[in-house]
Amino acid sequence: MINRIYSLSIFKRISPMNMVFRMRAFGWDSYSRLIVCGDHSNWVLDWESKELLTLCDKLSIKTAWPEYIGLIKHQSVFYTSRYDVLMDWKSQKHRIAFPYFHGMPSSGDIFSRMINTINSHHNQIARIQVSHSAMHDIILESGIDAKKVFRIPIGINLDYFDWTTPELRKDMRSKLGIPQSSVVIGSFQKDGNGWGEGFEPKLIKGPDIFLKTIEILRLQVPEVFVLLTGPARGYVKQGLEKLGVPYLHKYLNDYTEIGQYYNALDLYIVSSREEGGPKAVLESMASGIPLVTTKVGQAMDLVQHGQNAWMVELGDADGLAHWARFVIDNSSSLEDVIESGRITASENSYPSQMPLWRKFMTGFVEF
């Protein structure tokens, strides 16, 4: 039990709202609440925080608002953005946890700095979530106790995705103004630096490789069309315009709308050099859309080449184009692969991950 006595002079120095928060938390046992902090981007990590709160409710874990972090001590905090912890390390008064989905030390000074922070302060870090085997090994190299590192793939909420049918494809293309005869390739990932137009490419996301792949395909598939979502897509849009490839970019304010855009596709391409997910791996599988991906992120653990998707080595634009063309040419005979992808997505839905999260939370927060 936290025993804390506040004098009247202390209460006079804090705002009425903060005093309300402190009074509410006065009788909380140590580490009896989980505080989940999103990154306020209204993009992937914020939605991960929402899903985590839902899982906590199902696990009977008590949660508290982020406003409590600076007002009390000795609770458990999960930061969905590791930047909030590792870029400006501060002495911790809570148990802390965060995901580290991607960012090899060799990929840039920022990532090297964050890994060094883990190395220097691993005794004050309670838990780290990684999404794939390669990052699991890299985090262990920092010297952190292996018992603190948990491999949990970035999951999927199947409620947001409808299984694509010819009727759904026709309706969505009509809604978006995409010609029905087009071969539509999807790319829904943020791949520009910053949150602006994204004219400076984020090369670990492989936008240059994506453009090389499309350049190869456009010579083989005259009606190729690219559907983009996500922020900061300026570099890819400029590249497609130079190639003369028609495209449509839809910026989504609500992640839950993304499922319907998969319904317009013939295939999805992941061209990244480094990833934590991406979420598109499971999203395309959940939608019945053939996936062609580099051996990146959790694709390296979840994809079985030719069985539930197609996978090539990093940077292999020719390989991506080859298997994309294979999918296009054999679209009527891919049922087994697509169905296997649906099973993979189901196995990695948030409810299916409940046992993994129970292990993660045990000893981190009391429940």
C-alpha positions as CSV (number, residue, x, y, z in Angstrom):
1,M,0.0,0.0,0.0
2,I,1.3,3.5,-0.9
3,N,1.3,5.5,2.3
4,R,1.5,9.2,1.6
5,I,0.4,12.2,3.7
6,Y,-0.1,15.5,2.0
7,S,0.0,18.7,4.1
8,L,-2.3,21.6,3.3
9,S,0.6,23.6,2.1
10,I,1.4,21.0,-0.6
11,F,-2.2,21.0,-1.8
12,K,-2.1,24.8,-2.1
13,R,0.8,24.5,-4.5
14,I,-0.9,22.3,-7.0
15,S,-3.9,22.9,-9.3
16,P,-7.3,21.8,-8.3
17,M,-7.4,19.2,-11.1
18,N,-4.1,17.7,-10.1
19,M,-5.2,17.6,-6.5
20,V,-8.3,15.6,-7.7
21,F,-6.0,13.1,-9.5
22,R,-3.8,12.7,-6.4
23,M,-6.7,12.2,-4.1
24,R,-8.2,9.5,-6.4
25,A,-4.8,7.7,-6.4
26,F,-4.2,8.0,-2.7
27,G,-5.3,4.5,-1.8
28,W,-3.9,2.7,-4.8
29,D,-1.6,-0.2,-4.1
30,S,1.9,0.0,-5.7
31,Y,1.9,-1.2,-9.3
32,S,-1.8,-1.8,-9.3
33,R,-2.6,0.4,-12.3
34,L,-1.3,0.3,-15.9
35,I,-1.0,3.7,-17.6
36,V,-0.9,3.4,-21.4
37,C,0.6,6.4,-23.2
38,G,0.0,6.8,-27.0
39,D,2.0,9.1,-29.2
40,H,-0.9,11.4,-30.1
41,S,-0.3,10.9,-33.9
42,N,-3.7,9.3,-34.6
43,W,-1.7,6.7,-36.5
44,V,-0.4,3.2,-35.8
45,L,0.9,3.6,-32.2
46,D,-2.2,5.5,-31.0
47,W,-4.3,2.6,-32.3
48,E,-2.0,0.1,-30.6
49,S,-2.7,1.9,-27.3
50,K,-6.4,1.5,-27.8
51,E,-6.1,-2.2,-28.5
52,L,-3.9,-2.6,-25.5
53,L,-6.4,-1.0,-23.2
54,T,-9.1,-3.4,-24.6
55,L,-6.8,-6.3,-23.8
56,C,-6.2,-5.0,-20.3
57,D,-9.9,-4.9,-19.7
58,K,-10.2,-8.5,-20.7
59,L,-7.3,-9.4,-18.5
60,S,-8.9,-7.6,-15.5
61,I,-6.0,-5.2,-15.4
62,K,-6.9,-1.8,-13.9
63,T,-5.8,1.2,-16.0
64,A,-5.3,4.9,-15.4
65,W,-5.1,8.0,-17.5
66,P,-1.6,9.3,-18.6
67,E,-2.3,12.5,-16.5
68,Y,-1.3,10.4,-13.4
69,I,2.3,9.8,-14.6
70,G,3.8,13.0,-13.2
71,L,1.6,13.2,-10.1
72,I,2.2,9.8,-8.4
73,K,4.8,7.1,-8.1
74,H,5.1,3.4,-8.2
75,Q,2.6,2.4,-10.9
76,S,3.2,0.7,-14.3
77,V,3.6,2.7,-17.5
78,F,3.5,1.4,-21.1
79,Y,4.7,3.9,-23.6
80,T,3.7,3.0,-27.1
81,S,6.5,5.2,-28.5
82,R,10.0,4.3,-27.4
83,Y,11.1,7.8,-28.3
84,D,9.3,9.2,-25.3
85,V,11.6,7.0,-23.1
86,L,14.8,6.5,-24.9
87,M,15.6,9.9,-26.5
88,D,15.7,11.8,-23.3
89,W,16.2,9.4,-20.4
90,K,14.9,10.5,-17.0
91,S,15.1,8.7,-13.7
92,Q,12.1,6.5,-13.4
93,K,9.6,6.6,-10.6
94,H,7.4,3.9,-12.2
95,R,7.9,0.5,-13.7
96,I,8.2,1.2,-17.4
97,A,7.7,-0.8,-20.6
98,F,7.6,0.0,-24.3
99,P,7.8,-1.6,-27.7
100,Y,10.9,-1.7,-29.8
101,F,9.7,-2.7,-33.2
102,H,12.5,-1.6,-35.5
103,G,15.7,0.4,-35.5
104,M,19.0,-1.4,-35.8
105,P,22.0,0.5,-34.4
106,S,23.5,0.5,-37.9
107,S,20.4,2.2,-39.4
108,G,21.2,5.7,-38.0
109,D,22.4,7.8,-35.1
110,I,18.9,7.9,-33.5
111,F,18.6,4.2,-33.3
112,S,22.1,3.8,-32.1
113,R,21.4,6.3,-29.3
114,M,18.2,4.4,-28.3
115,I,20.0,1.1,-28.1
116,N,22.8,2.7,-26.1
117,T,20.1,4.0,-23.7
118,I,18.7,0.5,-23.2
119,N,22.3,-0.7,-22.6
120,S,22.9,2.0,-20.0
121,H,19.6,1.8,-18.2
122,H,18.3,-1.7,-18.7
123,N,18.1,-2.2,-14.9
124,Q,15.4,0.4,-14.8
125,I,13.4,-1.0,-17.7
126,A,10.8,-3.6,-16.7
127,R,9.6,-4.9,-20.1
128,I,10.3,-4.5,-23.8
129,Q,7.9,-5.8,-26.5
130,V,9.5,-6.8,-29.8
131,S,7.5,-7.9,-32.9
132,H,10.0,-10.3,-34.6
133,S,12.9,-12.6,-34.1
134,A,15.6,-10.3,-35.6
135,M,14.8,-7.4,-33.3
136,H,14.5,-9.8,-30.3
137,D,18.2,-10.8,-30.9
138,I,19.3,-7.1,-31.2
139,I,17.6,-6.1,-28.0
140,L,19.2,-8.9,-26.1
141,E,22.6,-7.8,-27.3
142,S,22.1,-4.6,-25.3
143,G,22.6,-6.6,-22.1
144,I,19.1,-6.5,-20.9
145,D,17.8,-9.6,-19.0
146,A,16.1,-11.9,-21.5
147,K,13.2,-12.4,-19.1
148,K,12.3,-8.7,-19.7
149,V,12.0,-9.1,-23.5
150,F,8.8,-10.5,-25.0
151,R,8.1,-11.3,-28.7
152,I,4.6,-10.3,-29.5
153,P,3.7,-9.5,-33.2
154,I,1.9,-6.3,-33.9
155,G,-1.6,-7.7,-33.9
156,I,-4.7,-7.1,-36.0
157,N,-8.3,-6.3,-35.2
158,L,-10.3,-8.5,-37.6
159,D,-13.4,-6.4,-37.1
160,Y,-11.9,-3.7,-39.3
161,F,-11.5,-6.0,-42.4
162,D,-14.0,-7.6,-44.7
163,W,-13.0,-10.6,-46.9
164,T,-12.7,-9.2,-50.4
165,T,-15.2,-10.4,-53.0
166,P,-15.6,-9.4,-56.6
167,E,-18.7,-7.4,-55.6
168,L,-16.8,-5.5,-52.9
169,R,-13.9,-4.9,-55.3
170,K,-16.2,-3.5,-57.9
171,D,-18.1,-1.3,-55.4
172,M,-14.9,0.1,-53.8
173,R,-13.3,0.9,-57.2
174,S,-16.5,2.6,-58.3
175,K,-16.5,4.7,-55.1
176,L,-12.9,5.7,-55.5
177,G,-13.1,6.3,-59.3
178,I,-10.6,3.6,-60.2
179,P,-11.2,1.9,-63.6
180,Q,-12.6,-1.6,-63.1
181,S,-10.0,-3.0,-65.6
182,S,-7.0,-1.7,-63.6
183,V,-4.6,-3.9,-61.8
184,V,-4.5,-2.2,-58.5
185,I,-1.5,-2.4,-56.2
186,G,-1.7,-1.2,-52.6
187,S,0.9,0.7,-50.5
188,F,-0.6,2.0,-47.3
189,Q,2.5,2.7,-45.2
190,K,4.0,6.0,-44.1
191,D,7.3,6.2,-46.0
192,G,8.4,9.9,-45.9
193,N,10.3,11.6,-43.1
194,G,8.3,13.7,-40.7
195,W,4.5,14.4,-40.8
196,G,4.4,16.8,-43.7
197,E,4.2,16.1,-47.4
198,G,6.9,13.4,-47.1
199,F,9.1,14.5,-50.1
200,E,12.2,13.3,-48.2
201,P,12.1,9.5,-48.4
202,K,12.4,7.3,-45.3
203,L,14.6,4.8,-46.9
204,I,14.2,2.0,-44.4
205,K,10.6,1.9,-45.5
206,G,11.8,1.2,-49.1
207,P,9.9,3.8,-51.1
208,D,12.7,3.8,-53.7
209,I,12.4,0.0,-54.0
210,F,8.6,0.3,-54.4
211,L,9.1,2.7,-57.3
212,K,11.6,0.4,-58.9
213,T,9.2,-2.5,-58.6
214,I,6.4,-0.4,-60.2
215,E,8.7,0.7,-63.0
216,I,9.4,-2.9,-63.9
217,L,5.7,-3.9,-63.7
218,R,4.4,-1.0,-65.8
219,L,6.2,-2.4,-68.8
220,Q,4.6,-5.8,-68.3
221,V,1.1,-4.7,-67.0
222,P,-0.2,-1.7,-69.0
223,E,-3.1,-1.0,-66.7
224,V,-1.2,-1.0,-63.4
225,F,-2.7,1.5,-60.9
226,V,-1.3,2.3,-57.4
227,L,-3.6,3.0,-54.4
228,L,-1.9,4.9,-51.6
229,T,-3.0,5.7,-48.0
230,G,-1.1,7.0,-45.1
231,P,0.7,10.3,-44.3
232,A,3.9,11.6,-45.9
233,R,3.7,9.9,-49.3
234,G,5.1,12.8,-51.4
235,Y,8.2,11.0,-52.6
236,V,6.2,8.1,-53.9
237,K,3.6,10.3,-55.5
238,Q,6.3,12.3,-57.3
239,G,7.9,9.1,-58.5
240,L,4.7,7.6,-59.8
241,E,4.0,10.9,-61.7
242,K,7.5,10.7,-63.3
243,L,6.8,7.1,-64.3
244,G,3.4,8.0,-65.8
245,V,1.7,5.5,-63.5
246,P,-1.8,6.5,-62.4
247,Y,-2.4,6.6,-58.6
248,L,-4.8,7.7,-56.0
249,H,-3.8,8.9,-52.5
250,K,-6.4,8.9,-49.7
251,Y,-5.3,10.3,-46.3
252,L,-7.3,8.6,-43.6
253,N,-8.1,10.3,-40.3
254,D,-9.6,7.1,-38.9
255,Y,-7.5,3.9,-39.0
256,T,-10.7,1.8,-38.8
257,E,-11.5,2.9,-42.4
258,I,-8.4,1.3,-43.9
259,G,-10.1,-2.2,-44.4
260,Q,-12.3,-1.0,-47.2
261,Y,-9.3,0.2,-49.2
262,Y,-7.9,-3.3,-49.3
263,N,-11.1,-4.3,-51.0
264,A,-10.1,-2.3,-54.1
265,L,-6.8,-4.2,-54.5
266,D,-5.4,-7.0,-56.6
267,L,-2.3,-7.3,-54.5
268,Y,-0.3,-5.5,-51.8
269,I,3.5,-4.9,-51.9
270,V,5.8,-4.4,-48.9
271,S,9.2,-3.1,-50.1
272,S,10.7,-2.1,-46.8
273,R,14.3,-2.6,-45.7
274,E,13.5,-2.5,-42.0
275,E,10.1,-2.8,-40.2
276,G,8.5,-3.7,-37.0
277,G,5.4,-5.0,-38.7
278,P,4.3,-3.6,-41.0
279,K,0.6,-3.9,-40.0
280,A,-0.1,-4.4,-43.7
281,V,1.3,-8.0,-43.6
282,L,-1.7,-9.1,-41.5
283,E,-4.1,-6.6,-42.9
284,S,-3.7,-7.9,-46.4
285,M,-4.0,-11.5,-45.3
286,A,-7.1,-10.6,-43.3
287,S,-8.7,-9.0,-46.4
288,G,-7.9,-11.9,-48.8
289,I,-5.4,-9.8,-50.8
290,P,-2.3,-11.5,-52.0
291,L,0.8,-10.2,-50.3
292,V,4.3,-9.8,-51.9
293,T,6.9,-8.7,-49.4
294,T,10.5,-8.3,-48.6
295,K,11.9,-10.5,-45.8
296,V,11.4,-7.7,-43.3
297,G,9.9,-7.2,-39.8
298,Q,7.4,-9.8,-38.6
299,A,7.0,-10.9,-42.2
300,M,10.2,-12.9,-41.7
301,D,8.4,-15.0,-39.0
302,L,4.8,-15.0,-40.3
303,V,5.2,-15.5,-44.1
304,Q,5.8,-18.9,-45.6
305,H,6.8,-18.2,-49.2
306,G,4.3,-19.6,-51.6
307,Q,2.0,-20.9,-48.9
308,N,0.4,-17.8,-47.3
309,A,2.3,-15.0,-49.3
310,W,5.4,-14.4,-51.3
311,M,8.7,-13.2,-49.9
312,V,12.0,-12.0,-51.4
313,E,15.2,-10.7,-49.9
314,L,15.7,-7.1,-48.8
315,G,16.1,-4.6,-51.7
316,D,15.1,-7.1,-54.4
317,A,12.9,-5.0,-56.6
318,D,13.2,-7.6,-59.4
319,G,12.0,-10.3,-57.1
320,L,9.0,-8.2,-55.9
321,A,8.1,-7.5,-59.5
322,H,8.5,-11.2,-60.5
323,W,6.1,-12.4,-57.8
324,A,3.7,-9.6,-58.3
325,R,3.5,-10.6,-61.9
326,F,3.0,-14.2,-60.8
327,V,0.0,-13.1,-58.6
328,I,-1.5,-11.1,-61.5
329,D,-1.1,-13.9,-64.0
330,N,-2.5,-16.6,-61.7
331,S,-5.2,-14.6,-59.8
332,S,-7.8,-17.3,-60.4
333,S,-5.8,-20.1,-58.8
334,L,-4.5,-18.6,-55.5
335,E,-7.3,-19.7,-53.2
336,D,-5.1,-22.0,-51.1
337,V,-2.5,-19.3,-50.5
338,I,-5.1,-16.6,-49.7
339,E,-7.0,-18.9,-47.3
340,S,-3.7,-19.8,-45.5
341,G,-3.1,-16.0,-45.1
342,R,-6.5,-15.7,-43.5
343,I,-5.5,-18.3,-41.0
344,T,-2.3,-16.5,-40.2
345,A,-4.1,-13.3,-39.6
346,S,-6.6,-15.0,-37.3
347,E,-3.8,-16.6,-35.3
348,N,-2.3,-13.1,-34.8
349,S,-5.5,-11.2,-33.9
350,Y,-5.5,-9.4,-30.6
351,P,-7.8,-11.9,-28.9
352,S,-5.5,-14.7,-30.0
353,Q,-2.6,-12.8,-28.4
354,M,-4.2,-12.8,-25.0
355,P,-1.9,-15.5,-23.6
356,L,1.2,-13.6,-24.8
357,W,0.0,-10.4,-23.2
358,R,-0.9,-12.2,-19.9
359,K,2.8,-13.3,-19.7
360,F,4.0,-9.8,-20.5
361,M,1.9,-8.2,-17.8
362,T,2.5,-10.8,-15.1
363,G,5.0,-9.2,-12.7
364,F,4.8,-5.9,-14.5
365,V,1.4,-4.8,-13.1
366,E,-0.5,-6.5,-10.3
367,F,-3.7,-8.1,-11.4
